[in-house]
Every structure is written in C-alpha cells, then in structure tokens.
Amino acid sequence: MPLFEYECTICRSNVDDSLKQIEKKVTKKLVSELVKKYDNINHIGVLDLEKEKVVAEHGKRDNDCVDLDFYLNEGTQLVFLNLQKNYRFSELIYEKGDEKKLKCPFCETKKVERVVSSFAFTSDLCTDMPKPDLSGLPASVRKNTFLGNYIEEKDRPKKNK
C-alpha cells in the first residue's frame, strides 16, 4: 500500500496562469482580478526586491491556508500566494483502481496527476526512499550511476529498548 502524491491540474494551472500574467506586467487591478477570478487563491502580494516595496496586493490572507512564494523576473520580484488548499495532496492507494477515484480536495475535479514525491513506500513501514527509475536515462548516464544501499546513521531507524 504505497503513499503517492498528486496534483490537481486545474488548481495548478490557476496558479501558473496567474504567475504568467503577473510576470508580464504587474498592476493592482490585475492582481485584484486574479484573486476574484480564481477561487483557490485567497491573497496575492507582489514585492519589488530591488526597490524594497510592495507593488500590488489584494485579498485576505488566511493563516490556516497554504502559502507559496515564487521569484519572477530573474529574482527581482517576489510573489506571495495564499491558497485555499494546496493543489498537491497525498493519498494511500490500496488497489490499482483506487487511483481513478481520486478527487481534488478543493475543487472536487478528477483531473489529477501523480507527481514525484518525497514519501517512502509504506508497505513495509520503513523509512527507505524508493529508488528512482533510471530507464529513461541514456545508457552512458545509467552505467555511471550507482545507487547503493548505505543508509546514513541519522536516517537509520532507532531501536526502542
């Protein structure tokens, strides 16, 4: 029974679209329109890091929601987003058919996709990370890649007495 991480494609595209529009030209009107247009975005704040001032801000931040921050325009702008719920969520999959029944916790759509996750497989209740699939790499890279079984001391399970 592995634990996988998924992203809602619609909620993620809302965030991506808003970032693309902000990157082109930032105005207070645009930021307020984006917050009103996308249901999963509570608040957007754009800061100019060179001038150290707030360029545009709209919406109300909710401390119980997810905060994301992005650097745009070669690191000169910082965009803060406060989302209703994160478009990334995790699910335990018991059977192969369970993956088709998944829904986004916010918008209830079934348009989700599995993403690379940092979670370990829980079938054996260990903390070992799953090994990456190297089949997509060129042969020259695959032959020079070594993935050993050594686990550092800090990552080894503790023995309870």
N, C-alpha and C positions, 0 to 999 in steps of 0.2 A: 504494500500500500504506500505508494510514493506521494510525496507532497510536492505539488507543482505550483509555479507562479504564473499568473495570467494577466493580460492587459485588455481592457475594453478598447476596441479600435475606435469607437465613436468618441468616447471621452478623451482619449489620447489625441485624436485628430482635432478636437476643440482646442486643446492646449497648443498643439503645433500650429494651427491656423492663426490663433491669436498672437503667438510669438512671431510668426512671419509678418503679420500686419504691423506689429509694434516695431520690428526691425526696419521696415521700410520708412515709416515716419511716425513719430510719437506726438499725439496731441491729447489734451484732456478729453476732448469729445470722442476720439477713437477709443480710448480706454474705457470710458463710461458705456459706449455702445457695445464693446466686447463683454463687459460684465453683464449687461442686460440681455445680450444675445445668447450667451452660453449659460445654461442652468447649473453646470457643475463648477463654475468659477464664482466665488464669493467676492474676492477682492483682487485688484491688480495695482501694484505700485511700481513705478519706473524711476530709477535713480541714475543721474549722470555722475559717474565716478570721478571724472576729471574736474568738474565744477563743484562737486560735492553738494548737489541739491536735488530735490525731488522734482522730476519733470512732469509727471502726471500720476494721479492716484484716484481710484474710485472703488466704492464698495465698502463693506464692513467685514473686518477680519473676525473670524470665529476661532477661538483658541482650541476648540475640540476638533477642528478640521485639519487637513493636511497642508503644510506649507512647502512650496517648491520655489527654488530660485535658479535663475538662468542668467548667464553672461552673454550679452549680444554686442554686435559691432566691435569685434576684436577686443572685448573686455572693457569697453568704455561705458557700457550701460549694464545695470543690474535690474532684472525684472523679478519681482516677488509675486507669486500667485498663491492665493488661499483657495483651496478646492474643497467642495462638499465632502467627497470621499476620494481617495486616491483611485486612479484608473487601474492601478496594479493591485491585485489581490491574490491570495494563495488558497488552494483547495486541496483536500485529500482526495485522491482518486482510488476507489476500491475496485472498480471493474472498468474494462475498456469503454463501455457505453456511457459511463458517467461523465466523460469529457464533453459529450454532445449536449448534456443537460445543463451546463453551466450558464449562469446569467451574471451580468454586471450588477454589483450590489447597489449602484446608484440609479442607473437608467434602465435597468431590467432588460437590456438587449442581450441577445445570444451571440452577438458578434464579438467574440473574444479570441485571443490567440495566446498560445503558450510562449513564454519568453525565457531567456537564460536566467537561471535562478541561483542564488547562493545557498539554497536549502539543501540539506542532505536527505538521502532516501531514508524513510523511517521504517522500512520493512524489517530491518534487523536492529532498530533502535540504537544505531551507532552514530557517532558524530563525523564519520569519514565523509568527505565530499565525494560525489560521483566523479568518475574520471571523464574528461572531455572526449568527444568523438573526434578522432583525428582523420577520419576517412575523407573529409572534404579538402584536406590539405594536400599540396603537391608532394610527390614521393620524396623529393630532395629534402623537404622540411620534415616529413614524417620520420625518415631514417635518422635524422639528427635530434629528434625529440625523445627525451627519456622521462617517463613518469614513474618514479619509484614508489615504494610502499612505506617509506620512512615518514613517521609522524613525530613532529617536534614535541618535546616534553610538555610544553604549555598546552598543547592540544590533545594530549592523551587523557583518556577518561580517568578520573580519580577513583581510587579503591576505598570503599567505605569499610570501616572496621566495626 
